[in-house]
Amino acid sequence: MAEAYICAAVRTAGGRRGGKVADWHPVDLAAQSLNAVVDRSGVDPAAIEDVVMGCVGQVGEQGLHIGRNAVLASKLPEHVPAVSIDRQCGSSQQAIQFAAQAVMSGSMDLVIAAGVESMTRVPMGSSGRFTRSFEPGSAKSPGLDKKYPNIAFTQFAGAEMIAQKHGFTREQLDAFSLESHKRAAAAIQAGAFKDEIVPLELADGSFHTQDEGVRLDASMEGLSGLKTLVDGGVITAGNASQICDGSSGVLVASAEAVKTHGLTPLARIHNLTVTAGDPVIMLEEPLNATDRALKRAGMKIDDIDLYEVNEAFAPVPLAWLKHVGADHAKLNVNGGAIALGHPLGASGTKLMATLIHALKARGKKWGLQTMCEGGGVANVTIIEVV
């Protein structure tokens, strides 16, 4: 089977809800990452054979096929096709996997995998909602209601369930969250993100190049003072991912395309895994998906140099560490979504950009990325820096 290489990996700096990125229409926001992939790889835009665009809230400004609209708003020629996909928070990680599968099958040579989400302009939940029982307008059908009676699938309940199942205290979750902010702040100060960030021009002529959500003054005292989402619970806004606006993208190429177009590979895609499990606890599936990915790759967790596990809620990466037996020091070394934000459909390619550049900066080789997804699904992608 042909090999697939990542030859560019970029992201915009995260924008807080109503913050610096709020004036960017999501189509144009996505187009910026497409343009940056082309510019930084040096690929001929006309040679791109497909664009796979992840987006969760595909309504309103993100509706009517945002992938195609982003292509038309970008410097890519209009003959380049696109598809918009939704695997919830893993949408653009799945975009990478679809792009890699196209290349590895030999059916394509150059595919851009990308993602976008303007959570300011298209708020979370805009595309639908679950109710406990079937009712008109609900995403819960009579068939779902029969199989899962009196259950409204919700990530917030799932996060509480994971914390309870694995015995995590509020203090442990807040300590992890504080560490995310400290690592992100240190990464910004060290310029660790400069090679992956796409500058966005703002209305005043300045450029947005720094993640807006990182709290330099974060403290255990401040985190402990936040109200829990439910009485008696442990999840707060402080130990959950931040609402975020952003886009991201990677170029996936075959070995032949690398030679033909004079591209410089950053990483080789080594393993693609996706699994599904319990849709009620929902966010625990990265544990099982990682087990399967490592087994299929013939690897052990100690073989991996760095991991990116999306910080949707602090219990998720903590449960992953506990289950897999991973080294905490290798996890989300530049901070995670609790500090940097989680732009839903853009997070998959966003994390991949961060993972690749973090590995290269440290002279390391193997990286693993995973994230929990609505419905109890999880993707795992293992890469090798070349």
C-alpha positions as CSV (number, residue, x, y, z in Angstrom):
1,M,0.0,0.0,0.0
2,A,1.2,3.5,-0.8
3,E,2.4,5.7,2.0
4,A,0.9,9.1,2.9
5,Y,2.9,12.1,4.1
6,I,1.9,15.3,5.7
7,C,3.8,18.2,3.9
8,A,2.3,21.2,5.6
9,A,0.4,21.6,8.9
10,V,-1.1,25.0,10.0
11,R,-3.7,26.5,12.2
12,T,-5.0,29.9,13.1
13,A,-4.5,31.2,16.6
14,G,-7.6,30.6,18.7
15,G,-10.1,33.3,19.2
16,R,-12.3,33.6,22.3
17,R,-16.0,33.8,22.0
18,G,-16.8,37.3,20.8
19,G,-13.0,38.0,20.6
20,K,-10.5,38.9,17.9
21,V,-11.6,36.3,15.3
22,A,-15.4,37.0,15.7
23,D,-15.5,39.3,12.7
24,W,-14.2,36.6,10.4
25,H,-16.9,34.7,8.4
26,P,-16.2,31.0,8.9
27,V,-15.9,30.4,5.1
28,D,-13.1,33.0,4.8
29,L,-11.6,31.8,8.1
30,A,-11.3,28.3,6.6
31,A,-10.0,29.7,3.3
32,Q,-7.1,31.3,5.2
33,S,-5.8,27.9,6.3
34,L,-6.3,26.4,2.8
35,N,-4.2,29.3,1.4
36,A,-1.5,28.8,4.1
37,V,-1.3,25.1,3.3
38,V,-0.6,25.9,-0.3
39,D,1.8,28.7,0.4
40,R,3.9,26.8,3.0
41,S,4.1,23.6,1.1
42,G,4.8,25.3,-2.2
43,V,2.4,22.9,-4.0
44,D,0.7,23.9,-7.2
45,P,-2.9,24.8,-6.2
46,A,-4.2,23.3,-9.4
47,A,-2.8,19.9,-8.4
48,I,-4.9,19.5,-5.3
49,E,-7.4,16.7,-6.0
50,D,-9.8,17.1,-3.1
51,V,-10.4,19.1,0.1
52,V,-11.9,17.3,3.1
53,M,-13.3,19.9,5.5
54,G,-14.4,19.1,9.0
55,C,-17.1,21.2,10.6
56,V,-19.7,20.4,13.4
57,G,-22.2,23.3,13.1
58,Q,-23.1,23.0,9.5
59,V,-25.9,25.5,9.6
60,G,-26.2,29.2,8.9
61,E,-22.8,30.7,7.8
62,Q,-21.3,27.2,8.1
63,G,-24.1,25.6,6.1
64,L,-24.6,24.9,2.4
65,H,-21.4,22.9,2.1
66,I,-18.7,25.0,3.9
67,G,-15.9,22.9,2.4
68,R,-16.8,23.8,-1.1
69,N,-17.5,27.4,-0.2
70,A,-14.0,27.6,1.5
71,V,-12.4,26.4,-1.7
72,L,-14.2,29.0,-3.7
73,A,-13.1,31.7,-1.3
74,S,-9.5,30.6,-1.3
75,K,-6.7,30.7,-3.9
76,L,-7.5,27.2,-5.0
77,P,-8.9,27.0,-8.5
78,E,-12.6,26.3,-8.8
79,H,-12.0,22.9,-10.3
80,V,-10.8,21.6,-6.9
81,P,-13.7,19.6,-5.3
82,A,-14.4,19.4,-1.6
83,V,-16.5,17.6,0.9
84,S,-17.8,18.7,4.3
85,I,-17.8,16.1,7.0
86,D,-19.0,15.8,10.6
87,R,-17.6,13.4,13.1
88,Q,-18.3,15.8,15.9
89,C,-15.1,17.0,17.7
90,G,-13.0,14.6,15.6
91,S,-14.3,16.0,12.3
92,S,-10.9,17.2,11.0
93,Q,-9.0,14.4,12.5
94,Q,-11.3,12.2,10.4
95,A,-10.6,14.5,7.5
96,I,-6.9,13.6,7.8
97,Q,-7.8,9.9,7.9
98,F,-10.1,10.2,4.8
99,A,-7.3,12.1,3.0
100,A,-4.7,9.6,4.0
101,Q,-6.9,6.7,2.9
102,A,-7.4,8.3,-0.5
103,V,-3.7,8.6,-0.9
104,M,-2.8,5.2,0.5
105,S,-5.3,3.5,-1.7
106,G,-3.7,5.1,-4.8
107,S,-6.8,6.9,-5.9
108,M,-5.4,10.3,-5.2
109,D,-2.0,12.0,-4.7
110,L,-2.7,15.4,-3.1
111,V,-5.5,16.1,-0.7
112,I,-6.0,18.9,1.8
113,A,-7.6,17.9,5.1
114,A,-8.9,20.9,7.0
115,G,-11.4,22.1,9.6
116,V,-13.2,25.2,10.8
117,E,-15.5,26.3,13.5
118,S,-16.7,29.8,14.4
119,M,-18.3,29.1,17.7
120,T,-19.1,32.8,18.1
121,R,-21.0,33.1,14.9
122,V,-22.5,29.6,14.8
123,P,-23.0,28.7,18.5
124,M,-22.6,25.2,19.7
125,G,-25.9,23.3,19.5
126,S,-27.1,25.3,16.5
127,S,-27.4,22.2,14.3
128,G,-29.7,20.3,16.7
129,R,-30.4,19.0,20.2
130,F,-31.2,15.8,22.0
131,T,-34.1,15.5,24.4
132,R,-34.7,12.7,26.9
133,S,-37.6,11.3,25.0
134,F,-38.7,11.7,21.4
135,E,-40.4,15.0,20.5
136,P,-40.7,16.9,17.3
137,G,-37.5,18.8,16.4
138,S,-35.3,16.6,18.6
139,A,-32.4,14.6,17.2
140,K,-33.7,11.7,19.3
141,S,-35.9,9.6,17.1
142,P,-38.5,7.0,18.3
143,G,-36.0,4.3,17.5
144,L,-33.3,5.9,19.6
145,D,-35.7,6.5,22.3
146,K,-36.6,2.8,22.4
147,K,-33.0,1.7,22.7
148,Y,-32.0,4.5,25.1
149,P,-35.1,5.5,27.1
150,N,-35.1,8.6,29.2
151,I,-31.5,9.5,28.1
152,A,-30.5,12.8,26.5
153,F,-27.0,12.2,25.1
154,T,-24.8,15.0,26.5
155,Q,-21.1,15.4,26.7
156,F,-21.4,17.3,30.0
157,A,-23.1,14.3,31.7
158,G,-20.5,12.0,30.1
159,A,-17.7,14.1,31.6
160,E,-19.2,13.8,35.0
161,M,-19.6,10.0,34.6
162,I,-15.9,9.6,33.6
163,A,-14.8,11.6,36.6
164,Q,-16.9,9.5,38.9
165,K,-15.9,6.2,37.2
166,H,-12.2,6.9,37.5
167,G,-12.4,8.5,40.9
168,F,-11.1,12.0,39.9
169,T,-11.6,14.8,42.4
170,R,-12.4,18.4,41.7
171,E,-8.9,19.3,42.9
172,Q,-7.3,16.8,40.5
173,L,-9.2,18.2,37.5
174,D,-8.4,21.8,38.4
175,A,-4.7,20.9,38.9
176,F,-4.7,19.4,35.4
177,S,-6.4,22.5,34.0
178,L,-3.9,24.8,35.7
179,E,-1.1,22.8,34.2
180,S,-2.7,23.3,30.7
181,H,-2.6,27.0,31.1
182,K,1.0,27.0,32.4
183,R,2.2,24.9,29.6
184,A,0.4,27.0,27.0
185,A,1.8,30.2,28.4
186,A,5.3,28.8,28.4
187,A,4.9,27.7,24.8
188,I,3.7,31.1,23.7
189,Q,6.6,32.8,25.5
190,A,9.1,30.4,23.9
191,G,7.5,31.0,20.4
192,A,6.6,27.3,20.1
193,F,3.6,28.0,17.9
194,K,5.1,30.4,15.5
195,D,5.7,27.9,12.7
196,E,2.2,26.5,12.8
197,I,0.1,29.7,13.2
198,V,-1.5,31.5,10.2
199,P,-1.8,35.2,10.9
200,L,-5.2,36.7,10.6
201,E,-5.5,40.3,9.6
202,L,-8.0,42.3,11.9
203,A,-10.1,45.3,11.1
204,D,-7.5,47.7,12.7
205,G,-4.8,46.4,10.4
206,S,-3.1,44.3,13.1
207,F,-2.6,40.6,13.0
208,H,-4.0,37.9,15.3
209,T,-1.1,35.5,16.0
210,Q,-1.5,34.5,19.6
211,D,-4.1,32.2,21.2
212,E,-6.6,34.4,23.1
213,G,-7.8,32.0,25.7
214,V,-4.7,31.3,27.7
215,R,-4.9,32.8,31.2
216,L,-1.5,33.9,32.4
217,D,-2.9,34.6,35.8
218,A,-4.6,31.2,36.2
219,S,-4.4,29.8,39.8
220,M,-5.9,27.0,41.8
221,E,-7.7,29.6,43.9
222,G,-9.4,31.0,40.8
223,L,-10.3,27.6,39.4
224,S,-11.6,26.3,42.7
225,G,-14.0,29.3,43.0
226,L,-15.9,28.4,39.8
227,K,-19.3,27.0,40.0
228,T,-19.9,23.4,39.0
229,L,-22.1,22.7,36.0
230,V,-24.4,20.5,38.2
231,D,-24.9,20.5,41.9
232,G,-22.5,18.0,43.6
233,G,-20.5,17.6,40.4
234,V,-16.8,18.3,39.6
235,I,-17.0,19.8,36.0
236,T,-16.7,23.5,35.7
237,A,-16.0,26.0,32.9
238,G,-12.4,26.0,34.2
239,N,-11.7,22.3,33.8
240,A,-13.5,22.1,30.4
241,S,-12.3,23.2,27.0
242,Q,-12.9,26.8,25.9
243,I,-15.3,27.9,23.2
244,C,-13.1,28.9,20.3
245,D,-13.0,30.3,16.8
246,G,-10.4,29.0,14.4
247,S,-9.4,26.9,11.3
248,S,-6.6,24.6,10.5
249,G,-5.3,22.3,7.7
250,V,-2.8,19.8,6.5
251,L,-1.6,18.7,3.1
252,V,-1.5,14.9,2.6
253,A,0.6,13.7,-0.2
254,S,1.7,10.4,-1.8
255,A,5.4,9.6,-2.2
256,E,5.1,10.1,-5.9
257,A,3.5,13.6,-5.4
258,V,6.3,14.5,-3.0
259,K,8.8,13.8,-5.8
260,T,6.8,15.3,-8.6
261,H,6.1,18.6,-6.8
262,G,9.3,18.9,-4.8
263,L,7.5,18.8,-1.5
264,T,9.2,18.5,1.9
265,P,7.5,15.9,4.1
266,L,7.0,16.7,7.8
267,A,5.7,13.4,8.9
268,R,4.5,10.0,7.6
269,I,1.1,8.7,8.6
270,H,1.7,5.3,10.3
271,N,-1.7,4.2,11.6
272,L,-5.3,5.2,11.2
273,T,-7.9,4.0,13.7
274,V,-11.5,4.8,14.5
275,T,-13.7,3.0,17.0
276,A,-17.0,3.5,18.8
277,G,-18.5,2.5,22.1
278,D,-20.9,3.6,24.8
279,P,-22.8,6.7,23.6
280,V,-24.0,7.6,27.1
281,I,-20.6,8.0,28.9
282,M,-19.6,9.1,25.3
283,L,-16.2,10.6,25.9
284,E,-14.3,7.5,27.2
285,E,-13.7,5.9,23.8
286,P,-10.2,7.3,23.2
287,L,-9.0,4.7,25.8
288,N,-10.3,1.8,23.7
289,A,-9.3,3.4,20.4
290,T,-5.7,3.8,21.6
291,D,-5.5,0.2,22.7
292,R,-6.6,-0.9,19.2
293,A,-4.3,1.5,17.4
294,L,-1.2,0.5,19.3
295,K,-2.0,-3.2,18.8
296,R,-2.6,-2.7,15.0
297,A,0.6,-0.7,14.8
298,G,2.6,-3.3,16.7
299,M,3.7,-0.6,19.2
300,K,3.6,0.1,22.9
301,I,2.7,3.4,24.5
302,D,6.3,3.8,25.6
303,D,7.3,3.8,21.9
304,I,5.4,7.1,21.4
305,D,7.4,10.3,22.1
306,L,4.5,12.8,22.4
307,Y,0.7,12.5,22.6
308,E,-2.0,15.0,21.9
309,V,-5.2,14.0,23.7
310,N,-7.9,16.6,23.3
311,E,-8.8,18.3,26.5
312,A,-12.6,18.4,25.9
313,F,-12.9,18.0,29.7
314,A,-10.0,17.3,32.2
315,P,-11.3,13.8,33.1
316,V,-10.8,12.6,29.5
317,P,-7.0,12.9,29.2
318,L,-6.6,11.9,32.9
319,A,-8.6,8.7,32.3
320,W,-6.6,8.1,29.1
321,L,-3.3,8.5,31.0
322,K,-4.5,6.1,33.7
323,H,-5.8,3.5,31.3
324,V,-3.0,3.5,28.8
325,G,-0.2,3.9,31.4
326,A,1.2,6.8,29.5
327,D,3.8,9.3,30.7
328,H,2.1,12.5,31.8
329,A,5.2,14.5,30.8
330,K,4.7,13.6,27.1
331,L,1.0,14.7,27.1
332,N,-0.1,18.0,25.5
333,V,3.3,19.4,26.1
334,N,2.3,22.9,24.8
335,G,-1.0,22.9,26.7
336,G,-4.4,21.8,25.4
337,A,-7.9,22.9,24.7
338,I,-8.6,23.9,28.3
339,A,-6.1,26.8,27.8
340,L,-5.9,27.1,24.0
341,G,-9.6,26.4,23.1
342,H,-11.4,23.7,21.2
343,P,-12.8,25.0,17.8
344,L,-14.8,21.8,17.4
345,G,-14.5,20.9,13.7
346,A,-11.1,22.5,13.4
347,S,-9.5,20.8,16.4
348,G,-8.4,17.6,14.6
349,T,-6.0,19.3,12.1
350,K,-5.2,21.9,14.8
351,L,-3.8,19.3,17.1
352,M,-2.0,17.6,14.3
353,A,-0.2,20.8,13.4
354,T,0.8,21.3,17.1
355,L,1.9,17.7,17.4
356,I,4.1,17.7,14.4
357,H,5.8,21.0,15.2
358,A,6.3,19.9,18.9
359,L,7.9,16.7,17.8
360,K,10.2,18.5,15.3
361,A,11.2,21.1,17.9
362,R,12.3,18.3,20.3
363,G,14.0,16.1,17.7
364,K,11.5,13.4,18.4
365,K,10.0,10.8,16.1
366,W,6.6,9.2,17.1
367,G,3.4,11.0,17.8
368,L,-0.1,9.9,18.7
369,Q,-3.3,12.0,18.5
370,T,-6.7,11.1,19.8
371,M,-9.9,12.8,20.8
372,C,-13.3,12.0,22.2
373,E,-16.3,12.6,19.9
374,G,-20.0,12.8,20.3
375,G,-21.9,9.5,20.1
376,G,-19.1,7.6,21.8
377,V,-16.6,7.7,18.8
378,A,-12.9,8.2,18.9
379,N,-10.1,8.6,16.3
380,V,-6.4,7.7,16.8
381,T,-3.7,8.8,14.3
382,I,-0.1,7.8,14.8
383,I,2.6,9.7,12.8
384,E,6.3,9.4,12.3
385,V,8.4,12.6,11.8
386,V,10.6,12.3,8.8
